[in-house]
Amino acid sequence: MQTVTQLDPLRRAVDALKGDGPVALVPTMGALHEGHLALVRAAKARAAHVAVSIFVNPRQFGANEDLDKYPRQLAADAALLEAEGVSLLWAPEPTAMYPQGYATNVSVSGVSEGLCGAARPGHFDGVATVVCKLFNQVRPDLSLFGEKDWQQLAVIRQMARDLDLTLPHVDAIIGVPTVRETDGLALSSRNAYLSAEQRAAAAALPRTMRWAAEAIARGAGVELTLREAEVLLLASGFDKIDYVALCDAQSLAPLTVLGGNPARLLVASRIGGTRLIDNMPV
Ligand code: PAF
């Protein structure tokens, strides 16, 4: 595996890999876990080479968020990727990504405005900006993202459509199902912040979501079920609910009744200082 930290060597390395066939990009912020490795494995199944980026993107963190304490473990991450047969690791310094004088922002309206967009102003501008740059830097044939960040995936697909960032592969932006612990908690780099007590209580998140998704699918009232889910989460040890919402799975428009189109239940909730998100089909 080749590790590059500057743009010129990155471009040369990608050109060399492209001689063998399609290159898949897995963008990450590091602190890799089985969820990331599932993305790498899904990428390997579809492409000749896998490139992974590790960049803790300052532009997607709010002023009072966890940018400083976000786990950074480049050497351990590189060893994991090497063992998975990744060909290229793109690990730019912040100054290589955002040099002096950098002035451009990518902002996606609509799909990025509710849910996490409302709770974390500016977050999806930061995500769209860095992913747009990563696509231009690596020029992948396809790219893979975790479904755990369902809204992020919708924002990235909208951005790629709107800016004609047409990756050559058919179905080029691929969502990979969430990987879960045995008690159902979705894997996340932020789970590392949880104390043992908070970690045990956090299992209430997928449990409550499954209950709510099944209740709504059986015909229970949407509004009432969502409010009951909030009460259950707060009673299980969560301190604050950012949202518990039923949305159209694609547009993310809020739903008050199940219609003909696929629907998704999405939750963001805080336990201790840690914000956990999850989503499930209904
Ligand atoms: O999902 C993440 O890890 C990040 O939001 C991403 C897509 C790598 C952009 O920084």
Residues whose N, C-alpha, C, O or C-beta is under 5 A from the ligand:
A	BS01	PAF	P27 T28 M29 F55 N57 V127 V130
